[in-house]
Amino acid sequence: MGWSSWHIHCKCATQAKVCDAANQMITSGIADFGYQFVSVEDCWMKKPNDPPYRNSNGPVLPNWKSPDMKSLTDYLHGRELRAGLQISPGP
């Protein structure tokens, strides 16, 4: 069980909003009842027409709303939550 950025923020989710939701899960106590997952929906990544879309190794790059996915994931893990990313299928 957990929280998904799509249900409340849709395409407006930012790294700060995701961190705030994670904090609310902790402070409200719902994380103690099994709500452990924080899912960031596919609006975190660049679009194919936003060069560069992928880095030199192939992974899709984050957009301006979530510029540092590693620090976001580290933050969520530091709060003892599990992080998930959704990505739309593409080339």
C-alpha positions in Angstrom: 0.0 0.0 0.0 1.1 3.5 -0.5 0.8 6.9 -2.2 0.8 7.7 -5.9 1.6 11.2 -7.3 -1.0 10.7 -10.1 -4.1 10.7 -7.8 -3.5 14.1 -6.3 -1.0 16.0 -8.5 -1.4 14.3 -11.9 1.1 16.1 -14.2 2.0 18.7 -11.6 4.0 16.5 -9.3 7.3 17.9 -8.3 10.1 16.5 -6.2 9.1 18.8 -3.3 5.5 17.6 -3.4 6.6 14.0 -3.4 8.8 14.7 -0.3 5.9 16.5 1.4 3.6 13.5 0.8 6.2 11.2 2.2 6.5 13.4 5.3 2.7 13.4 5.7 2.7 9.6 5.5 5.2 9.5 8.4 3.7 12.2 10.6 0.1 11.1 10.1 1.1 7.6 11.2 -0.3 5.7 8.1 3.3 4.4 7.3 3.0 2.5 10.6 0.0 0.7 9.2 1.6 -0.6 6.1 1.6 2.4 3.7 5.2 2.1 2.6 5.3 2.8 -1.1 5.7 6.2 -2.8 5.1 6.0 -6.5 6.1 8.8 -8.8 4.1 8.6 -12.0 5.5 9.1 -15.5 5.5 12.9 -15.5 8.9 13.0 -13.7 10.8 12.3 -16.9 11.7 14.4 -20.0 9.6 14.0 -23.1 11.2 12.6 -26.3 11.1 16.0 -27.9 13.1 17.5 -24.9 16.7 16.9 -25.9 18.6 15.3 -24.4 15.9 12.7 -23.6 18.3 9.9 -22.5 21.8 9.9 -21.1 24.7 8.2 -22.9 24.0 4.9 -21.2 20.3 4.9 -22.3 18.2 5.7 -19.3 15.6 8.4 -19.6 16.5 11.7 -17.9 14.4 13.6 -15.3 12.7 16.8 -16.2 12.8 20.2 -14.3 10.1 19.1 -11.9 12.1 16.3 -10.4 15.7 17.1 -11.3 17.5 14.7 -8.9 15.8 11.3 -8.7 18.7 9.8 -6.8 18.4 12.3 -3.9 14.6 11.8 -4.0 15.0 8.1 -3.7 17.6 8.5 -1.0 15.3 10.8 0.9 12.4 8.3 0.7 14.6 5.4 1.8 15.9 7.5 4.6 12.3 7.9 5.8 12.1 4.0 5.6 9.7 4.2 2.7 9.9 2.4 -0.6 10.3 4.4 -3.9 8.8 3.5 -7.2 8.9 5.2 -10.6 6.5 4.8 -13.4 7.7 5.3 -16.9 5.6 5.2 -20.1 6.7 2.8 -22.8 8.7 4.3 -25.6 11.5 3.7 -28.0 
